[in-house]
Each structure stands twice: as structure tokens, then as C-alpha cells.
Amino acid sequence: MPTVPTRILNDGTVMPRLGLGVWQVPDEDAETIVEHALTEGYRLIDTAKVYGNEAGVGRGIAASGVAREDIFLTTKLWNKDQGRDATLRAFDASLERLGTDYVDLYLIHWPCPKDDLYVETWKTLVEIRESGRAKAIGVSNFLADHVKRIIDESGVVPAVNQIEMHPRHSRPELRELHEHFGIATEAYSPLGSGKGLLEDPVVQAVASEAGVSPAQAVLAWHLAQDVITIPKTATPERLVENLAAVDVRLTDAQRAAIDALNSASRVGSDPAEVDIDLWD
């Protein structure tokens, strides 16, 4: 069973640096895939209210036989639940669906700057952390201005910013800001969300030279940068393949070749434009 490297977050919480994301995994399938992932050695599971599979994730954790304290469980607050009272209600509901009395990491899913509730919401997450029901708190899809504003107005630095990140959109400026504040970067869509990254000739060449799969090469590129990454798959074979990336070491030249693919090409939504009606 591979040994997954960890990151000590700025609040002292220890987080695995490779895990399973379950976006677009139906609730009825989540139990099986989460149970299988935990059996294979995964310890980080990332879900969200809007994914509609928190209950299935909770069942998978229960069925796995892995002790709850050995699992790092993340979920996220949905856009329509921003604001203090709604956030508290939504958090309670997520815990109930997950079948747990705490999460290891709770994130604001999008800043929704046009609605201007994310500072109030962030302060509410601070309350939740202080209650002990979330061991760590952070944000997702926050741009530099959003990150700086919540720090300025709350005095509390997020432990994590989960962002779209892959070789074609490697986010160097935002990661530099994260490093300045001690915020961990967590990459979603790390394999480019099925938009041709793994078929790119450069990725194919690096993978061939390293004797690994294209997905393993890209995940190793993430891990070499101290980034936390959560590739999504519902395929048991790919679960095992992705986890094995923790033992892959790319050369400086191989990493540089993948670095050169950056073109700031986003595959997801622009955080500056997303409002509470996303996916309504």
C-alpha cells in the first residue's frame, strides 16, 4: 500500500496530499467507490453539498472499516447557503448526511463576489472551527483579492484554497500568494477534466520516458510542488493507478517540460463571475 505524503496546514492539522474527489459521482455509487478507495489506502476524501453524494460518502466511510480519525474528510458550503445563519444550518445538514459529528476541512465553495456574503460566511466558518466541529477551514475558487479581503477583515488565514489547477492552468501568481500567507494549495481537476491534457504529446513523452501512465506523470508533477491533489475517478483500476503516483519521481527536465504547458487555459468557471445561481 503506497504511503501518501502529508502537509502540515497552517493551523497544525495534518492533511494527506493525494486523495479522492467525488464530483459527478452519483450518491448511489459513492458508497462503493469511497469504500474501495479507503481499502486501497486513500485517506483523503473530498465531497461537497452540491455534489449530492454526501450521504453515499458517509456510507462508504462506515462500510470501509477504517477508523474515522484516520480519514481526512472535506466538504463544502454551497453558494446559496452563504451568510451566517444559512451557513450554520447547511453545516449541520452536511454533518447529518455524512453521518459524522465533525469534518476535517470545511470550505466555502465559491466566493460569489457579486453577492458579497463571503466575508460574513468566512467569519462563520471561524466560529465553526472554534466549536471543534471542523478541524480546519478554508476556501475554494478564491482569487487573490478574495483571499486578502477575508484575512484583512477577519484576521484569520485560510488553511487551504482549493482551486482549479493543472499543467495548462498552473496558477503561479496565486500559488505565490498562498506561499506568502502559508495557505496550502489544493488542486481540483488536476488531470485537466478530460479536456485532452493526458493526450498532449508532451505529457505522453514524459510519461513514456518515466515509465508511468500520463495520469501518474501529471499527478507526480503536482506532488513535486507540495500541492494537494484530488483526482476524481469512479473506476477501481484508475483509483489504484492514481494512488501509485505518490511513488513516481520526475526529473527536473521532465517537470520543466510539463511546466511549459501553462497557458492559463481554464476548464471550469471564472470565480470572478460565479454567483449564487450557479448550477441552480
ZABA-356696 format. One line per field, with one value per residue (C-alpha): residue number from 1; chain; x, y, z; residue in one letter. Coordinates in Angstrom, 1 decimal, padded with zeros to 4 digits, always signed. Example, Ala and Ser with C-alpha at 12.3 -4.5 7.8 and 13.67 -1.06 7.14 Angstrom:
residues 2
n <- [1/2] $
chain <- [A/A] $
px <- [+012.3/+013.7] $
py <- [-004.5/-001.1] $
pz <- [+007.8/+007.1] $
res <- [A/S] $
end
This chain:
residues 280
n <- [1/2/3/4/5/6/7/8/9/10/11/12/13/14/15/16/17/18/19/20/21/22/23/24/25/26/27/28/29/30/31/32/33/34/35/36/37/38/39/40/41/42/43/44/45/46/47/48/49/50/51/52/53/54/55/56/57/58/59/60/61/62/63/64/65/66/67/68/69/70/71/72/73/74/75/76/77/78/79/80/81/82/83/84/85/86/87/88/89/90/91/92/93/94/95/96/97/98/99/100/101/102/103/104/105/106/107/108/109/110/111/112/113/114/115/116/117/118/119/120/121/122/123/124/125/126/127/128/129/130/131/132/133/134/135/136/137/138/139/140/141/142/143/144/145/146/147/148/149/150/151/152/153/154/155/156/157/158/159/160/161/162/163/164/165/166/167/168/169/170/171/172/173/174/175/176/177/178/179/180/181/182/183/184/185/186/187/188/189/190/191/192/193/194/195/196/197/198/199/200/201/202/203/204/205/206/207/208/209/210/211/212/213/214/215/216/217/218/219/220/221/222/223/224/225/226/227/228/229/230/231/232/233/234/235/236/237/238/239/240/241/242/243/244/245/246/247/248/249/250/251/252/253/254/255/256/257/258/259/260/261/262/263/264/265/266/267/268/269/270/271/272/273/274/275/276/277/278/279/280] $
chain <- [A/A/A/A/A/A/A/A/A/A/A/A/A/A/A/A/A/A/A/A/A/A/A/A/A/A/A/A/A/A/A/A/A/A/A/A/A/A/A/A/A/A/A/A/A/A/A/A/A/A/A/A/A/A/A/A/A/A/A/A/A/A/A/A/A/A/A/A/A/A/A/A/A/A/A/A/A/A/A/A/A/A/A/A/A/A/A/A/A/A/A/A/A/A/A/A/A/A/A/A/A/A/A/A/A/A/A/A/A/A/A/A/A/A/A/A/A/A/A/A/A/A/A/A/A/A/A/A/A/A/A/A/A/A/A/A/A/A/A/A/A/A/A/A/A/A/A/A/A/A/A/A/A/A/A/A/A/A/A/A/A/A/A/A/A/A/A/A/A/A/A/A/A/A/A/A/A/A/A/A/A/A/A/A/A/A/A/A/A/A/A/A/A/A/A/A/A/A/A/A/A/A/A/A/A/A/A/A/A/A/A/A/A/A/A/A/A/A/A/A/A/A/A/A/A/A/A/A/A/A/A/A/A/A/A/A/A/A/A/A/A/A/A/A/A/A/A/A/A/A/A/A/A/A/A/A/A/A/A/A/A/A/A/A/A/A/A/A/A/A/A/A/A/A/A/A/A/A/A/A] $
px <- [+000.0/+001.6/+002.5/+000.8/+002.8/+001.2/+001.1/+001.0/-001.5/-001.0/-003.3/-001.3/-003.7/-002.1/-003.6/-002.8/-001.5/-003.3/-006.9/-010.2/-012.5/-016.1/-017.5/-020.1/-020.1/-023.8/-024.8/-025.7/-022.2/-020.3/-020.5/-018.8/-016.1/-015.3/-015.2/-012.8/-010.6/-010.2/-009.4/-006.7/-005.0/-006.7/-007.2/-008.4/-012.0/-013.3/-017.1/-019.5/-023.1/-023.8/-022.3/-025.4/-023.4/-022.5/-024.8/-023.1/-019.7/-020.7/-022.0/-018.7/-016.6/-018.8/-018.5/-014.7/-013.9/-011.2/-011.3/-012.9/-009.9/-007.7/-009.7/-009.4/-012.9/-013.6/-017.0/-018.0/-020.7/-022.8/-023.4/-027.0/-026.1/-023.8/-024.5/-024.2/-027.5/-027.7/-024.1/-024.7/-027.8/-026.0/-023.1/-025.4/-027.1/-023.8/-022.7/-026.1/-025.8/-022.2/-023.1/-020.3/-020.0/-017.1/-015.3/-011.6/-011.9/-014.8/-014.6/-016.6/-017.2/-017.1/-016.6/-019.6/-018.3/-021.3/-023.4/-020.8/-021.5/-018.2/-016.6/-019.6/-019.6/-015.8/-016.3/-019.0/-016.6/-014.2/-017.0/-017.5/-013.8/-013.7/-016.6/-014.4/-016.8/-014.4/-010.8/-009.6/-011.4/-010.6/-011.9/-012.3/-012.0/-010.9/-008.8/-006.1/-008.4/-010.9/-008.2/-006.6/-010.0/-011.1/-007.7/-007.8/-011.4/-011.2/-007.6/-007.8/-005.8/-007.5/-005.7/-006.4/-007.5/-008.9/-008.5/-008.6/-005.0/-003.3/-000.4/-002.4/-003.6/-000.8/-001.7/+001.8/+000.8/-001.9/+000.3/+002.9/+000.3/-000.6/+003.1/+003.3/+000.4/+001.1/-002.0/-001.9/-002.8/-005.2/-005.8/-009.1/-009.3/-005.6/-005.8/-007.5/-011.0/-010.9/-010.1/-007.2/-004.3/-003.4/-003.2/-000.9/+002.3/+004.5/+002.7/+002.8/+006.5/+007.3/+005.1/+006.8/+010.3/+009.4/+007.8/+004.4/+000.9/+000.1/-002.1/+000.7/+003.1/+000.8/-000.1/+003.7/+004.2/+001.6/+003.1/+006.6/+005.3/+003.9/+000.4/-002.5/-004.4/-007.7/-008.2/-011.7/-012.4/-015.1/-013.0/-011.3/-008.3/-007.7/-008.0/-005.1/-003.1/-003.6/-002.6/+000.6/+001.7/+003.0/+006.0/+006.7/+009.7/+010.1/+013.4/+013.9/+013.8/+010.5/+008.9/+010.1/+008.6/+005.2/+005.6/+005.9/+002.4/+000.9/-001.3/-003.8/-006.4/-009.3/-011.6/-014.1/-016.0/-014.4/-014.6/-015.0/-018.2/-019.8/-022.8/-025.2/-027.3/-024.5/-026.0/-029.4] $
py <- [+000.0/+003.3/+005.8/+009.1/+012.2/+014.8/+018.5/+020.2/+023.1/+026.5/+025.5/+022.3/+019.9/+017.2/+016.6/+013.9/+015.3/+012.9/+012.0/+011.1/+013.8/+012.6/+015.4/+013.9/+010.6/+009.7/+009.2/+005.5/+004.9/+007.0/+004.3/+001.7/+003.9/+005.5/+002.2/+000.8/+003.9/+003.7/+000.0/+000.7/+003.2/+006.6/+008.7/+012.0/+012.1/+015.4/+016.0/+018.9/+019.6/+020.4/+017.1/+015.4/+012.5/+013.3/+010.5/+008.0/+009.2/+008.7/+005.2/+004.4/+005.6/+003.5/+000.4/+000.7/-000.3/+002.4/+004.4/+007.8/+009.5/+008.0/+009.7/+013.3/+014.3/+017.5/+019.0/+022.4/+025.1/+025.8/+029.3/+029.7/+028.9/+031.8/+034.2/+033.4/+031.7/+029.8/+028.6/+027.2/+025.3/+024.0/+022.8/+020.9/+019.3/+018.2/+016.5/+014.7/+013.5/+012.4/+010.6/+012.2/+014.8/+016.7/+017.2/+017.6/+020.5/+022.8/+025.1/+028.0/+026.5/+029.8/+033.4/+034.7/+038.3/+039.9/+038.7/+040.0/+037.5/+035.7/+037.7/+037.1/+033.5/+033.2/+034.6/+031.9/+029.2/+030.6/+030.1/+026.5/+025.8/+027.2/+024.9/+021.9/+020.6/+021.4/+020.8/+023.1/+025.7/+027.1/+028.3/+027.2/+029.1/+032.3/+034.7/+036.9/+039.8/+037.5/+035.8/+039.1/+040.6/+037.8/+037.9/+041.6/+041.6/+038.6/+038.3/+034.6/+033.0/+030.0/+026.7/+025.7/+027.3/+024.6/+025.8/+024.6/+023.7/+021.5/+021.9/+024.1/+026.4/+026.2/+029.4/+030.6/+034.0/+032.7/+030.0/+032.6/+034.5/+031.2/+030.7/+034.2/+033.5/+029.9/+028.7/+025.2/+024.9/+022.1/+021.3/+020.1/+019.0/+018.1/+016.0/+018.6/+017.3/+015.1/+018.0/+016.4/+017.1/+013.4/+013.0/+016.0/+014.9/+016.5/+014.6/+011.4/+011.8/+012.5/+009.5/+007.2/+008.4/+007.9/+004.5/+005.6/+006.5/+010.0/+010.5/+009.4/+011.8/+014.7/+013.8/+013.4/+016.9/+018.2/+016.4/+017.6/+021.2/+020.4/+020.7/+018.7/+017.0/+015.2/+013.4/+012.2/+008.7/+006.1/+003.4/+001.0/+000.4/+004.2/+004.6/+002.3/+003.9/+007.4/+006.4/+004.9/+008.3/+009.1/+006.9/+008.5/+010.9/+013.1/+014.6/+018.4/+018.3/+016.3/+018.7/+021.7/+020.2/+019.9/+023.4/+024.8/+023.7/+026.5/+028.8/+029.9/+027.8/+027.3/+024.4/+025.5/+028.6/+032.0/+032.7/+036.4/+035.8/+033.0/+034.0/+032.2/+030.9/+028.7/+025.3/+026.5] $
pz <- [+000.0/-001.0/+001.7/+000.9/+001.8/+004.1/+004.5/+007.9/+007.5/+009.0/+011.9/+012.7/+011.0/+009.0/+005.6/+003.0/-000.2/-002.6/-002.2/-004.0/-005.3/-005.9/-008.1/-010.5/-008.7/-008.1/-004.5/-005.2/-006.5/-003.9/-001.2/-003.3/-004.7/-001.3/+000.4/-002.3/-002.1/+001.6/+001.4/-001.2/+001.0/+000.3/+003.4/+001.9/+000.6/-000.9/-001.4/-001.3/-000.6/-004.3/-005.4/-003.9/-002.6/+001.0/+002.2/+000.0/+001.1/+004.7/+004.0/+002.2/+005.2/+007.6/+005.3/+004.9/+008.4/+008.5/+011.7/+011.3/+012.9/+010.2/+007.4/+006.3/+005.2/+003.3/+002.4/+001.1/+001.7/-001.3/-002.7/-001.8/+001.9/+002.4/+005.2/+008.9/+009.7/+006.4/+006.8/+010.3/+009.0/+006.0/+008.0/+010.4/+007.5/+005.9/+009.1/+009.3/+005.7/+006.2/+009.4/+011.4/+014.2/+012.6/+009.3/+008.9/+006.5/+005.6/+002.6/+001.1/-002.4/-004.3/-003.2/-005.3/-005.1/-006.7/-003.7/-001.2/+001.6/+001.6/+004.4/+006.7/+005.7/+006.4/+009.9/+010.5/+009.4/+012.0/+014.6/+013.4/+013.7/+017.2/+018.1/+017.2/+014.5/+011.7/+012.4/+009.7/+007.5/+004.1/+000.8/-002.8/-006.0/-004.2/-006.2/-004.7/-003.8/-002.1/-000.1/+001.0/+002.0/+004.3/+006.0/+006.4/+007.7/+010.0/+011.0/+010.2/+007.3/+005.5/+005.8/+002.2/-001.1/-003.4/-006.9/-010.5/-011.2/-013.9/-016.2/-018.6/-015.8/-013.2/-011.2/-010.4/-009.1/-006.8/-005.5/-004.7/-002.7/-000.9/+000.0/+001.4/+003.8/+004.5/+002.7/+001.2/-002.5/-003.3/-007.0/-008.3/-012.0/-011.6/-014.8/-016.9/-016.5/-019.6/-022.0/-023.7/-021.3/-020.9/-024.7/-025.0/-026.8/-024.0/-021.3/-023.3/-023.9/-020.2/-019.1/-021.6/-020.5/-016.9/-017.5/-016.0/-017.2/-018.3/-015.3/-013.0/-014.6/-014.1/-010.5/-009.8/-011.3/-008.7/-005.8/-006.6/-006.0/-002.5/-003.9/-002.5/-005.3/-005.5/-008.9/-009.4/-010.7/-010.4/-011.9/-009.5/-011.7/-012.0/-008.3/-007.8/-010.7/-009.3/-005.8/-007.1/-008.4/-004.9/-005.7/-009.0/-009.2/-012.3/-013.3/-013.3/-017.1/-017.1/-014.6/-016.7/-019.9/-018.1/-016.6/-020.1/-020.9/-018.9/-021.0/-018.3/-020.0/-017.6/-018.0/-015.3/-014.3/-013.7/-009.9/-010.5/-012.4/-010.4/-008.3/-006.0/-009.0/-010.4/-011.3/-010.0] $
res <- [M/P/T/V/P/T/R/I/L/N/D/G/T/V/M/P/R/L/G/L/G/V/W/Q/V/P/D/E/D/A/E/T/I/V/E/H/A/L/T/E/G/Y/R/L/I/D/T/A/K/V/Y/G/N/E/A/G/V/G/R/G/I/A/A/S/G/V/A/R/E/D/I/F/L/T/T/K/L/W/N/K/D/Q/G/R/D/A/T/L/R/A/F/D/A/S/L/E/R/L/G/T/D/Y/V/D/L/Y/L/I/H/W/P/C/P/K/D/D/L/Y/V/E/T/W/K/T/L/V/E/I/R/E/S/G/R/A/K/A/I/G/V/S/N/F/L/A/D/H/V/K/R/I/I/D/E/S/G/V/V/P/A/V/N/Q/I/E/M/H/P/R/H/S/R/P/E/L/R/E/L/H/E/H/F/G/I/A/T/E/A/Y/S/P/L/G/S/G/K/G/L/L/E/D/P/V/V/Q/A/V/A/S/E/A/G/V/S/P/A/Q/A/V/L/A/W/H/L/A/Q/D/V/I/T/I/P/K/T/A/T/P/E/R/L/V/E/N/L/A/A/V/D/V/R/L/T/D/A/Q/R/A/A/I/D/A/L/N/S/A/S/R/V/G/S/D/P/A/E/V/D/I/D/L/W/D] $
end
